[in-house]
Amino acid sequence: MKFGFDIDDTLLNLREHAFRVYNVKLNRQVGIEVFQALKTIPIHDAFGLSAEEGKELWNLHRDEIYYSAPPFDQAVEVLQELDRQGHEIYYVTARTAVHCARTKDALVIAGFPVHEERFYCGMADAEKVHILRKLDLDYYFDDKPAVLETLSELDMRVYAKDNPYNTHLDLPRIVNWSELLEIANNSWQGLSDDSMTIE
Ligand SMILES: [Mg+2]
């Protein structure tokens, strides 16, 4: 099977990491519960910053945040296992072109199974749908409503990586990556039973 993954806030815990970095940079101690209550992708509200100030802070520390954000629990282990089982793993990230090579290297260093020809980077959110259509994936995982909302016409199983800002989407969701092994196993069974209709 072919599995596709967004990176930021799907495989990497980017926002929460950015929240921790901002606390350090701003010499603040905003509690994690403030972060957890945020319903927006941007996190500047937690620090009482305007959108413009938030953007400035993000631009200032983006590189540090990108390349030090940790994977979500079990993400590396589960993708390694899928790779061992012979599944194809694709990465599809809207990080800008200047970050593509470093991002791929960082995934490898973190332990993710990366094949050179299965790493797609540098497209706009709205362009992801076109790339995903060409890849002809069986499964795709993303966190962002602006992306997820464009994928309903594709013949592919789309999951939301559960985040407070996407709970309104009527999609199956992944809370912990350990759930994915069961999904993959069920889909193998579905194939061997010649039943393609399991959901
Ligand atoms: Mg994302």
Boltz pocket constraint, residues with backbone or C-beta under 6 A from the ligand:
constraints:
  - pocket:
      binder: B
      contacts: [[A, 6], [A, 7], [A, 8], [A, 9], [A, 10], [A, 142], [A, 143], [A, 144]]
      max_distance: 6.0
